[in-house]
Structures are given as C-alpha cells and as structure tokens.
Amino acid sequence: MDVSTQKLTYDRLKVIQEWEAKEGHLTAKDAARRLDLGLSRFYKMASDWRATGNFEALGTIRARQGKRRSKLDPEVVNALQAVVAKVVARNEDASVSHLVRLMIAESGVQEWRPVRPLPSPMKLREIVESEKRRSTALAKAGNQIAFDCCAITWASSPTQPFCLYLVIDRGTRAILGHHIGLFDDGITGHASAASAALDNVSNFNLPWSHDMLGMQMVVGTRRGPYDRLSHNLEQEFSVSAKLASTEKRFGRYVLELLGPRVGRVVFAPKSTGFGADMEPGLRVDAAMPLVNGEVDIRSIEWVAEVVESELHEHNATEVCGTLVRSRSDRNAPPRRLLDVLARIGEAATSIE
C-alpha cells in the first residue's frame, strides 16, 4: 500500500469512527462531504466496514481478482432464484446440501437437462448461502421498521377513540416506541413515537442489523406532510421510505406483526379516523368502537399507564431479547436507524 493509499484509508476510517462515536456530533451528511462521497456511498461504506472489518470495504484497496466466472444459463439461475427464498424459509434447520436438493426439485430445472445444464455444485451452494444470509439479515432488528396508527377500544370522549401510534421492528416484532393520542395528531403522533423510539433503542438487547434498509409508514391525516417526509428521508439518508395510503391501511402493520391485541390493549382498525378532520376520500366506513354496546371512556392518564405497561410486557416476553442491555454488549442499533428516527422526530416542526 503506497503512502497516498494509506492516507486515504486512514482518513476514511477516522471519519467513520468519529461519525459512529456516540459522543460525536458529526452528521452523515458532513461525514460524506468531508470524504467527498455521496451520502448513499458513505452509508454503504460504513456499513460494510462495520460488518467485515476489512479495509477493502473502505474502497481504497481493490479486492483480489478471482477466477474468471463460468457461463451460467440465465433461465436456470432465474428459476432457482425464484424458489430459493421459499425453500430456505420452510426449512430453516436444514443443511446447505439438503437445501440445494430441495431448491433443484422445487424449481424443476432438473427436467431441463442436458439441454440446460445445472450450475456447478459450488454455485448452487452459493445461491443457497446467499439467501440464508439475506433472510438472517432481514430477521435482525433495525433492518426494516414499520410505523402504524390505529384506534383502540378505549375512548377519550363519546366521539373520539384513542389512537395508538407505534414504531415496530419488523424482524423481531419489538415495539421500539409509541404515542397515545388521537387520530387528529397525524404526523405529530408518528413524530412523538419516533422520538420515544430514539430514547428507547439503546435499552433493547436485540440482534441488531449492521444497517437499516427501509421503513414503511401508514399515512394519517393530510397526505402532504407525509410525502415531504418520505422524500426527505430518501434524499437525506438513502433509505427506502414507503407510505401506505390505501383506504383500509390503519392497523395494517399492527395486525400483521402484533395481532388484534397486545394484552389489554385491543386494536380497532375500522374505527381509526372516526370523527376526525380528514382529507376527502381517505376513509369512508369508520365507526366508533363499542365495548358491550357502549363507548368505553377513560382518562388519558389511565390509558397511557396501561398502554405503557402492556407494551413493556410484550417486549419483555414476546420478543427475542431483554429490555436491559449489557454494557459489555458491543452490538448497537444501526446508525442510520438512529438518524432516521431523529429526523422523523423533528417532523412535527420541520414538515408541517
């Protein structure tokens, strides 16, 4: 390694370490600017370095050239790729060699021989091992985050059900943060939940991913602020920020990841938006939730206390990991997740 390459490698490593330091104030944008890199390139470089510890991840040293790749039949490879995810998901504990056999059988490519030959045994194992790594990464915390807003069966008045805003980790089903309020809170409810999540994530002993890839958010009132927030997140942090805006979107991720209730907290998706000032056409069949034929009116203090208790119990008993991290545990939430949560936490003042 010549002197100029050594200096470039040192500079990039120093900036990454400064950016990752908890006591530091260097933003990803500033770090990328100092290294004369695009923001997306900087995030990938930092993520690769954290995952491998290999200087090649810093982009200053070329990876050693391997052997020339053999020609593969693209149709055969596509057929194998089309089924490998299902095969791996259904047979988590199977050996790689057994998964290869199942993948070949499921794809039907065996019948194409000898006109279309199979890839080499090494390539077949590579396809399976790559999918196993991918599925393992997606199952880790912080890789994909879902934001939802959904009414619950307790109400603040005869015409206003309480609405629970949640930040849910898709890989582990951990509830990272929440806000209890009304549907009219809109994007401020999501912002409050994101701020709570930012305060909470360091307290979770979870199998954190090396990086955050994307998030999904259910749109509340007034679509415009959500569009601007999604655009800003994708531009600032190079993260996929998808919005769910269909009519029956409320509780979509709650039901998928948590089910119809969390302890005493019962979700009422069809009641979300009842009595709210919404943009025309966003919701048409909302109805006030009833318990034993009546509106169950409670104080916000009582509801907040019960919700906090039940969500804590869910995290403590239903999620892989405990709520208290060991100080010696070096696995930390991905930095991009912290940046995104902080940005959404600012949404109430900077977007509306």
N, C-alpha and C positions, 0 to 999 in steps of 0.2 A: 504494500500500500504506500503510494507516494505521499509527500508532505501535504499537498493540496487536498487529496482524498481524505487523509487523516483529519485535517482541519474541518472539512465539510461534515464528516461523520461525527466528530466531537460536537460541532455546533448544533447539529440536528438532535443529537442525544441530549444535549444540555437543555435545549428549548422544550423538548418533550417532558423531561424530568421537572422542569420549572412549571410547565402547564399542569402536570399531574399532581404537583405538591398541593396539599390541602391548604397550606398557609399562603400559597401564592395567589396573585391577583391577575395573572396573565390569562387573557381570554384566548379561545381557539382562533378567533379572527386575527388577533395580534400575533399569535404564535406563527400562523401561516404566513402573515405578512413579513415577519422577521426572516423567515426562511425562503421567502419569495416562492411560495407554493400556493396552489388553490386550496380552499378550505376542505373540500372533499378529499383531496390528495393528502392533506395533513392528517385528517381523521384516520384514513386508512393506514398511513404510515405508523401513526401512534398505536393503533390497534394491533397491527402486525408485529410491532416491536414488543408490545406487552404480551402477546400470545406466544411468540417464539424466542425472544431474546437474541435473535440472530441479526448481525449487522447488515445482512442483505435486505432486511425489512426497511432499513433507512434509505434505501435506494442509492447508496453511494458505491456499493460493490456489486458487480454483476454476479448473478448465480452461475455456478459452473454449468457448462453446456453438457447436457446428457446425450444419450444416443439418439440418432435420428428416429423419429416416430414412424412406426409402421402404418401402412394404409389400412383404414378400417372402413367397413361398409356402413355408410351413414344410416341406412334404413334399419340395419340390425342394431346399431347403437341406440337409435331413437326408440326402437321397440323395447330395448332393455331399460332405458331411462324412464320410459312411460310406466313401468311396473315396479321399479326398484323401491320407490318410497312406500308403496303398499306392502311389499314383501317384508321390508325391514320393520315397519310399524307393527305388523301382525306377528312377527317372530323375533321379539327383542332379545331373547336369550340365546338364540341360535348362533352357531359358529359361522364365520365368514364363508367357509366352503359350503356349508349347508344352505346359506342364503343365496350363494351363487347358483346352486342347483335349482332352488325354488324360483329364482328370477328367470332362469332359462326356461323352465317349464311354464311359468305364468305368461311369459312373452310370446311363446310359440315359435321362437326363432329356430329351434331345433329342426323343425319341419322344413325350413328353407335350405338346409344343407343338401348337397355340397355346392349348390348354385351360389348361395350367400354364406360364406364361411363365418364361423364364430370368431370373436376376438380371442386373443391369447388368454390363457388362464390368469396371467398377471393382470391383464387389462380388465378381465371380469371381476377379479378381486378388488381392483382399483375403483370400479364403479360402485360396488357394494360398500367399500370402506369410506368412500367419499360421501355416500348417502348417510351412513352411520354417523359420521362427523357432523353433517348438516343437521340431522334430526336431534343429535345431542346438543348442539349449539342452540337450536330453537327452543329446547326444553329448559334452557338455563334462564335465570332471572335477568331482567333488564333488556332482553333481546327485542321483545315486542310488548308494547304497553297499550292497554285499551282504556279509554275514557268513556264513561256512560253516565246518563242521568235518568233516573226512574222514580216514579212516585212510590210511596209506601202506604200502608193502610192506616197509619196514624195521620190525623189532620190538625192543622193549626186553627181552622175555623170551619163553619158549615160549607164553605165553598172553596177551601184551599187545602189540598193534601200536602203533607211534607214531601219534599223531593230529595233523594239522596244522590249526590254526585260522587262517583267512585273512580279511583285510579287503580286498575287491576293489572297485575303482571300475568301475561298470557301463559308463559312457560310453567309457572309454579302455582298460579291462582292466588297468589298473595295479594291482599288488599293493601296497597302501599300508602294510600291517603284517601281522605273523604271530606265531604262538606255536607252538612244537613241544612236545608233551607227550603225555598220554594222554587217552582219551575221558572218563575219570572227572573230568578237570579241569572239565568242564562250563562253567558261565558264567564261571568264573575264567579259562578259556582264551580266551574271547571278550574278557574284560576286558583280559588281557595283550596280545592282538593289537591292541585299540583303543588302548592306551597306546603301543604301538610305532608305530602309525599316526600318532598325535598328534605323536610325536617326528620322524616322517619327512616329513610332508606338505610342510613348507617347503623340503625338498630336491628336490622334483619341479618341473620346468619343464613344466607341463601347461596346457592351455587351460581354466583353472578357470571354473566356472559362477559367476554372481553370487550364487546361493543354493543351499541344499540342500533338496530337496523330500521325500525319503523314503529309507528303508532297509529291507532285508529281512534276517532272521537265522534261520539253521537252529537249531532247539532241540536242545540236548544232553540231559544227564541232568536230572531233576527240573524239570518244566514250570513250577512255581510261580514261581521267581525270574525266569524269562523273561517271564511275564505281568506281573509287577510292573514289570520294567524297561521293557517296551513301553508300559505305561500311564503311567509316569513321564515317558518321553521325549515322548509325545504331549501330556501335560499341561504339562510344563515348557518345551518348545521348539516346540510346534505342528508337529511333524514326523510324517509317516506312518511308523510303526514296525511293519511286518508280520512275523509269525512263521510259519515253515514247520515244521509239526509232523506231517506225514504220515509213514507208516512208512518209505518209501523216500526220505526227504528228504536224507540225508547225501551230500555231494558234488554236490548239485543245482546250485548256482551255480558250483562249480568246473568241472564238466563243460561247463556252458553257456558260460562265459566264458573258460576256460583250456584245456579239453580234458582228455584222460585222463592227461596228464603235463606236467610243466614240467622239461625237461632230464632229469636222472637221478632226479628225484622222481616216482614213479609212484603215482597215486591208486588206492585200493582201497575204493570206496564200500560195497560189500557186506560188508566186514569191519569197518566202523565200529560200535563198540559191543560187539565180541566180548569176552566175559569181564567186561563192565562191570556195575556195580550200577545197573540202570535201573528206572524205573517200569514196572510190568506193562503189557504190550501195546504198548510203544513200538517194539519191533523184534523180529523173530522169526527171520530167516534169515541172521544174521551168521555168518561163518566166518573162521577165522584165515587171513590171506594167506600164500600159499606162493610161493617162488621156486625153480624147478627141483625142486619137490616137497618143499622143506624151508622151515622158518621161518628168515628171514634176520635174525639177531640182531646188532644193532650197539650201540655205546655212544652215549649221548645227546650226548656232546661231538662225536663224528664226524658224527652225523646233523644236529645243529644247524649245524655248519660247512658241510656240503654243501647243506643247505636254504637257508641264507643266501646262498651263492654262486649257486645256480640261480635263486632268486627275483630276485636282483640282476641276473643276466644276462637274465632275462625282461623286466624293466623297462627295461633298457638297450637291448635290441634289438627287442622286440616291441611296445613302447608308443610312442604319439605323444608325443615329448618326451624330454629327457635327465634324468639324475638330479642334475644340478647347476644350480641356479637362478642367474641373473644378479642381482646386487644391484640393478641398474637396472630389473629387471623388476617392474612395479608390480602385475601380475596376481597376486592372492593367493588362497589357498583361502577358500571362503565361511566367514564367522564361525560360522554355525550348525553347519557340519560340525565345526569345532573344539570347539564347545560339546558337541555330541553325543558325539564321541569321548572327551572328558574325562569326561562323565557315565558312559558305558559302562565306561571305565577304572576308575571307582570302584565298579562293580557288585559286585565280589568282596566288598567290606566293607559296602556300604550296602544290598544287596538280600538276600543270603543270611542 
